[in-house]
Amino acid sequence: MNDRILKKAEDLSQRYESRQDQISFLTGFVEGYKHLKATRAGDDAYENGRVYGADAFAAIASQREERFVKDALSKQTKHAHLRRVK
């Protein structure tokens, strides 16, 4: 991490009143920066974000579909014994 980026982070941390909040912000900033460097987000941040968003959306859609099927099956079994016979 170069001095220019660290200086910007320090300036942003000054928005917080307590020293503990400032340190927490700087710690989170450094961890986030390390994560971005590890995932090579600097190479193509847009593409990485798009892929991550698509994966997250697919996971949410899959969970919704599973929940829908589970609810539909549970409703079928609840009312199966209540069918009227003539």
Secondary structure, 3 states (H helix, E strand, C coil): CCHHHHHHHHHHHCCCCCHHHHHHHHHHHHHHHHHHHHCCCCCCHHHHHHHHHHHHHHHHHHHHHHHHHHHHHHHHHHHHHHCCCC
